[in-house]
Each structure stands twice: as structure tokens, then as C-alpha cells.
């Protein structure tokens, strides 16, 4: 059940594995089948990585609330 996609140019990827597994589990808890859960979780994590941001030193976190904070100053809109 591999899912390939283009690589995003964002180094702020801390927490992607935990985020992906939690998103899959959450979708399955809502009654979705595993393939659909994985597909939707992958979309969510991809956007969370796309909007990841610097926090302190080193690699920053993915932005879990990217869809709620579109007008936030937390990430660059460019």
C-alpha cells in the first residue's frame, strides 16, 4: 500500500511518523476502511509538512492546524 508523492521543500518535518499513524487511527475510528484512512491521512500529513514551521533550533514541527490557521503569522504564505 505504498504512497509516492513529490518531495516538499520544507525541513520542518518533526513528528511526521506519529502524525501519520494518529491520523490513520483517527480515520479508522470514524469507520473508514484502511485504504481510505491511509489515503486521507497522507493528504493531511502532506499539508502539515507543506506548512511546517521553525520553532527553536533544528528541525521544526509539522503544522497540525494548517487548515485552521491559514491567516496566521506562523508560516510564510509565499
DSSP file (Angstrom, degrees, kcal/mol; ACC not computed):
  #  RESIDUE AA STRUCTURE BP1 BP2  ACC     N-H-->O    O-->H-N    N-H-->O    O-->H-N    TCO  KAPPA ALPHA  PHI   PSI    X-CA   Y-CA   Z-CA
    1    1 A X              0   0    0      0, 0.0     2,-0.1     0, 0.0     0, 0.0   0.000 360.0 360.0 360.0  44.9    0.0    0.0    0.0
    2    2 A X        -     0   0    0      1,-0.0     2,-0.5     2,-0.0     0, 0.0  -0.352 360.0-158.1 -68.6 146.9    2.8    2.4   -0.9
    3    3 A X        -     0   0    0     -2,-0.1     2,-0.3     2,-0.0    -1,-0.0  -0.927   9.4-170.3-129.5 105.9    2.0    6.0   -1.5
    4    4 A X        +     0   0    0     -2,-0.5     2,-0.3     0, 0.0    -2,-0.0  -0.723  14.3 157.2 -96.0 145.9    4.5    8.0   -3.5
    5    5 A X        -     0   0    0     -2,-0.3     3,-0.1     3,-0.0    -2,-0.0  -0.968  46.7 -73.8-156.0 167.8    4.4   11.8   -3.9
    6    6 A X        -     0   0    0     -2,-0.3     2,-0.3     1,-0.1     0, 0.0  -0.324  53.5-107.4 -64.4 147.9    6.7   14.7   -4.8
    7    7 A X        -     0   0    0      1,-0.0     2,-0.3     2,-0.0    -1,-0.1  -0.605  31.7-133.0 -77.7 135.3    9.2   15.7   -2.1
    8    8 A X        -     0   0    0     -2,-0.3     2,-1.7     2,-0.1    -1,-0.0  -0.676  11.9-125.8 -89.8 144.3    8.3   19.0   -0.4
    9    9 A X  S    S+     0   0    0     -2,-0.3     2,-0.3     2,-0.0    -1,-0.1  -0.559  73.6 107.5 -88.5  72.5   11.0   21.7    0.1
   10   10 A X        -     0   0    0     -2,-1.7    -2,-0.1     1,-0.1    43,-0.1  -0.916  49.8-165.0-151.0 120.6   10.5   22.0    3.9
   11   11 A X        +     0   0    0     -2,-0.3     2,-1.7     1,-0.1     3,-0.1   0.585  68.0  97.4 -81.5  -9.5   12.9   20.8    6.5
   12   12 A X        +     0   0    0     37,-0.2    51,-0.1     1,-0.2    -1,-0.1  -0.575  40.6 128.6 -86.5  84.2   10.3   21.2    9.3
   13   13 A X    >   +     0   0    0     -2,-1.7     3,-1.6    49,-0.1    48,-0.2   0.157  20.3 145.4-123.9  14.8    9.1   17.6    9.5
   14   14 A X  B 3  S+a   61   0A   0     46,-2.5    48,-1.4     1,-0.2    -2,-0.0  -0.384  72.9  17.7 -61.3 126.2    9.5   16.7   13.2
   15   15 A X  T 3> S+     0   0    0     46,-0.2     4,-2.4    -2,-0.1    -1,-0.2   0.547  78.8 131.7  94.7   9.0    6.7   14.4   14.2
   16   16 A X  H <> S+     0   0    0     -3,-1.6     4,-2.6     1,-0.2     5,-0.2   0.893  72.2  49.9 -64.7 -39.5    5.6   13.1   10.8
   17   17 A X  H  > S+     0   0    0      2,-0.2     4,-2.3     1,-0.2    -1,-0.2   0.935 114.4  43.6 -65.1 -46.1    5.5    9.4   11.7
   18   18 A X  H  > S+     0   0    0      1,-0.2     4,-2.3     2,-0.2    -1,-0.2   0.889 114.4  51.4 -65.1 -39.0    3.5    9.9   14.8
   19   19 A X  H  X S+     0   0    0     -4,-2.4     4,-2.3     2,-0.2    -2,-0.2   0.916 110.3  48.6 -64.8 -43.0    1.1   12.3   13.0
   20   20 A X  H  X S+     0   0    0     -4,-2.6     4,-2.3     2,-0.2    -2,-0.2   0.939 112.8  46.4 -63.1 -47.4    0.6    9.9   10.2
   21   21 A X  H  X S+     0   0    0     -4,-2.3     4,-2.3     1,-0.2    -1,-0.2   0.888 113.9  48.6 -65.6 -37.6   -0.2    6.9   12.5
   22   22 A X  H  X S+     0   0    0     -4,-2.3     4,-2.5     2,-0.2    -1,-0.2   0.888 110.8  50.7 -67.8 -38.5   -2.5    9.0   14.6
   23   23 A X  H  X S+     0   0    0     -4,-2.3     4,-2.1     2,-0.2    -2,-0.2   0.895 110.8  48.6 -67.0 -39.3   -4.3   10.3   11.5
   24   24 A X  H  X S+     0   0    0     -4,-2.3     4,-2.3     2,-0.2    -2,-0.2   0.945 113.1  47.6 -63.5 -47.3   -4.8    6.8   10.2
   25   25 A X  H  X S+     0   0    0     -4,-2.3     4,-2.2     1,-0.2    -2,-0.2   0.889 111.1  51.4 -61.7 -40.1   -6.1    5.6   13.6
   26   26 A X  H  X S+     0   0    0     -4,-2.5     4,-1.0     2,-0.2    -1,-0.2   0.911 110.5  47.9 -64.4 -42.5   -8.5    8.6   13.8
   27   27 A X  H  <>S+     0   0    0     -4,-2.1     5,-1.9     1,-0.2     3,-0.4   0.900 112.1  49.5 -65.6 -39.9  -10.0    8.0   10.4
   28   28 A X  H ><5S+     0   0    0     -4,-2.3     3,-1.8     1,-0.2    -1,-0.2   0.867 105.1  57.9 -67.1 -35.2  -10.4    4.3   11.1
   29   29 A X  H 3<5S+     0   0    0     -4,-2.2    -1,-0.2     1,-0.3    -2,-0.2   0.773 101.3  57.3 -64.3 -25.1  -12.1    5.2   14.4
   30   30 A X  T 3<5S-     0   0    0     -4,-1.0    -1,-0.3    -3,-0.4    -2,-0.2   0.448 129.1 -99.3 -83.3  -0.9  -14.6    7.1   12.3
   31   31 A X  T < 5S+     0   0    0     -3,-1.8    -3,-0.2     1,-0.3    -2,-0.1   0.502  73.6 144.4  99.5   4.7  -15.4    3.9   10.4
   32   32 A X      < -     0   0    0     -5,-1.9    -1,-0.3     1,-0.1     2,-0.1  -0.461  53.3-108.9 -75.2 149.5  -13.3    4.4    7.3
   33   33 A X     >  -     0   0    0     -2,-0.1     4,-2.7     1,-0.1     5,-0.2  -0.365  34.0-105.1 -70.0 157.0  -11.6    1.4    5.7
   34   34 A X  H  > S+     0   0    0      1,-0.2     4,-2.7     2,-0.2     5,-0.2   0.905 117.8  50.2 -54.5 -49.4   -7.9    1.1    6.0
   35   35 A X  H  > S+     0   0    0      1,-0.2     4,-2.1     2,-0.2    -1,-0.2   0.908 114.5  44.9 -59.5 -40.1   -7.0    2.1    2.4
   36   36 A X  H  > S+     0   0    0      2,-0.2     4,-2.4     1,-0.2     5,-0.2   0.890 112.3  52.4 -68.8 -38.7   -9.3    5.2    2.6
   37   37 A X  H  X S+     0   0    0     -4,-2.7     4,-2.5     2,-0.2    -2,-0.2   0.914 111.0  46.9 -62.1 -43.5   -7.9    6.1    6.0
   38   38 A X  H  X S+     0   0    0     -4,-2.7     4,-2.5    -5,-0.2    -2,-0.2   0.922 111.8  50.9 -65.0 -44.2   -4.3    5.9    4.7
   39   39 A X  H  X S+     0   0    0     -4,-2.1     4,-1.7    -5,-0.2    -2,-0.2   0.924 114.9  41.9 -60.1 -46.9   -5.1    8.0    1.6
   40   40 A X  H  X S+     0   0    0     -4,-2.4     4,-2.2     2,-0.2    -1,-0.2   0.878 113.8  52.1 -70.7 -38.1   -6.8   10.8    3.7
   41   41 A X  H  X S+     0   0    0     -4,-2.5     4,-2.8    -5,-0.2     5,-0.2   0.898 107.6  53.2 -64.1 -39.7   -4.1   10.7    6.4
   42   42 A X  H  X S+     0   0    0     -4,-2.5     4,-2.5     2,-0.2    -1,-0.2   0.911 108.5  49.3 -62.2 -42.3   -1.4   11.0    3.7
   43   43 A X  H  X S+     0   0    0     -4,-1.7     4,-1.9     2,-0.2    -1,-0.2   0.926 112.4  48.6 -60.9 -44.4   -3.2   14.1    2.3
   44   44 A X  H  X S+     0   0    0     -4,-2.2     4,-2.2     1,-0.2    -2,-0.2   0.936 113.3  45.7 -61.7 -48.4   -3.4   15.6    5.8
   45   45 A X  H  X S+     0   0    0     -4,-2.8     4,-2.6     1,-0.2     5,-0.2   0.879 108.4  57.0 -66.3 -37.7    0.3   14.9    6.6
   46   46 A X  H  X S+     0   0    0     -4,-2.5     4,-2.5    -5,-0.2    -1,-0.2   0.929 110.8  43.4 -58.1 -45.2    1.4   16.3    3.3
   47   47 A X  H  X S+     0   0    0     -4,-1.9     4,-1.7     2,-0.2    -1,-0.2   0.866 110.9  54.9 -69.3 -35.3   -0.3   19.6    4.0
   48   48 A X  H  < S+     0   0    0     -4,-2.2    15,-2.5     2,-0.2    -2,-0.2   0.887 112.0  44.4 -63.7 -38.2    1.1   19.6    7.6
   49   49 A X  H >< S+     0   0    0     -4,-2.6     3,-2.0    13,-0.2    -2,-0.2   0.919 108.3  57.3 -69.2 -44.4    4.6   19.2    6.2
   50   50 A X  H 3< S+     0   0    0     -4,-2.5    -2,-0.2     1,-0.3    -1,-0.2   0.845 115.8  37.2 -54.7 -34.8    4.0   21.9    3.5
   51   51 A X  T 3< S+     0   0    0     -4,-1.7    -1,-0.3    12,-0.1    -2,-0.2   0.165  86.0 138.0-106.3  16.8    3.1   24.3    6.3
   52   52 A X    <   -     0   0    0     -3,-2.0     2,-0.3   -40,-0.1    10,-0.2  -0.208  36.6-157.2 -58.2 155.8    5.7   23.2    8.8
   53   53 A X        -     0   0    0      8,-1.7     8,-0.4    22,-0.1     2,-0.2  -0.947  19.9 -95.8-141.8 157.9    7.5   26.0   10.6
   54   54 A X        +     0   0    0     -2,-0.3     2,-0.3    20,-0.2     5,-0.1  -0.488  38.2 173.5 -72.4 138.9   10.7   26.8   12.5
   55   55 A X        -     0   0    0      3,-0.3     2,-0.2    -2,-0.2    -2,-0.0  -0.849  59.2 -39.0-148.7 107.7   10.4   26.5   16.3
   56   56 A X  S    S-     0   0    0     -2,-0.3     2,-0.3     4,-0.0    -1,-0.1  -0.486 107.4 -25.8  72.4-145.2   13.6   27.0   18.3
   57   57 A X  S    S+     0   0    0     -2,-0.2     2,-0.1     2,-0.1    -2,-0.0  -0.748 108.6  11.3-104.4 152.1   16.7   25.4   16.9
   58   58 A X  S    S-     0   0    0     -2,-0.3     2,-0.4    -4,-0.0    -3,-0.3  -0.464 111.8  -3.7  87.1-157.6   16.9   22.5   14.5
   59   59 A X  S    S-     0   0    0     -2,-0.1   -47,-0.2    -5,-0.1    -2,-0.1  -0.592  71.5-145.6 -78.7 125.6   14.1   20.8   12.6
   60   60 A X        -     0   0    0     -2,-0.4   -46,-2.5     1,-0.1    -6,-0.2  -0.234  22.4 -89.1 -84.7 176.3   10.7   22.3   13.5
   61   61 A X  B     -a   14   0A   0     -8,-0.4    -8,-1.7   -48,-0.2   -46,-0.2  -0.343  36.8-102.3 -83.1 162.4    7.3   20.5   13.7
   62   62 A X        -     0   0    0    -48,-1.4     2,-1.0   -10,-0.2   -13,-0.2  -0.437  42.0-109.2 -70.6 159.9    4.7   19.9   11.0
   63   63 A X    >   -     0   0    0    -15,-2.5     3,-1.5     1,-0.2   -12,-0.1  -0.773  35.4-178.3-100.1  93.8    1.8   22.3   11.3
   64   64 A X  T 3  S+     0   0    0     -2,-1.0     3,-0.3     1,-0.3    -1,-0.2   0.761  82.0  45.7 -63.1 -26.8   -1.1   20.1   12.5
   65   65 A X  T >> S+     0   0    0      1,-0.2     4,-1.7    -3,-0.1     3,-1.5   0.017  71.2 128.5-107.3  27.5   -3.6   23.0   12.4
   66   66 A X  T <4 S+     0   0    0     -3,-1.5    -1,-0.2     1,-0.3     6,-0.1   0.825  72.0  52.9 -54.1 -37.2   -2.7   24.4    9.0
   67   67 A X  T 34 S+     0   0    0     -3,-0.3     3,-0.3     1,-0.2    -1,-0.3   0.729 113.1  44.1 -75.4 -19.3   -6.3   24.4    7.7
   68   68 A X  T <4 S+     0   0    0     -3,-1.5     3,-0.2     1,-0.2    -2,-0.2   0.710 115.4  46.2 -93.1 -23.6   -7.5   26.4   10.7
   69   69 A X    ><  +     0   0    0     -4,-1.7     3,-2.0     1,-0.2     5,-0.2  -0.177  63.9 135.9-113.9  39.3   -4.7   28.9   10.8
   70   70 A X  T 3  S+     0   0    0     -3,-0.3    -1,-0.2     1,-0.3    -2,-0.1   0.800  79.1  44.4 -59.2 -30.2   -4.4   29.9    7.2
   71   71 A X  T 3  S+     0   0    0     -3,-0.2    -1,-0.3     3,-0.0    -2,-0.1   0.270  90.2 123.4 -97.4  11.8   -4.1   33.6    8.1
   72   72 A X    <   -     0   0    0     -3,-2.0     3,-0.4    -6,-0.1    -3,-0.0  -0.293  66.4-133.7 -72.4 156.0   -1.7   33.1   10.9
   73   73 A X  S    S+     0   0    0      1,-0.2    -1,-0.1     3,-0.1    -3,-0.1   0.458  87.6  94.1 -81.7  -2.6    1.7   34.7   11.1
   74   74 A X  S    S+     0   0    0     -5,-0.2     2,-0.3   -21,-0.0   -20,-0.2   0.845  89.0  28.7 -65.0 -36.3    3.2   31.3   11.9
   75   75 A X  S    S-     0   0    0     -3,-0.4     2,-0.4   -22,-0.1   -22,-0.1  -0.891  86.4-103.6-128.0 158.8    4.2   30.4    8.4
   76   76 A X        -     0   0    0     -2,-0.3    -3,-0.1     1,-0.1    -4,-0.0  -0.622  21.1-151.8 -78.6 130.6    5.1   32.2    5.2
   77   77 A X              0   0    0     -2,-0.4    -1,-0.1     1,-0.2    -4,-0.0   0.495 360.0 360.0 -81.5  -4.0    2.3   32.3    2.7
   78   78 A X              0   0    0      0, 0.0    -1,-0.2     0, 0.0    -2,-0.0   0.499 360.0 360.0 -77.4 360.0    4.6   32.5   -0.3
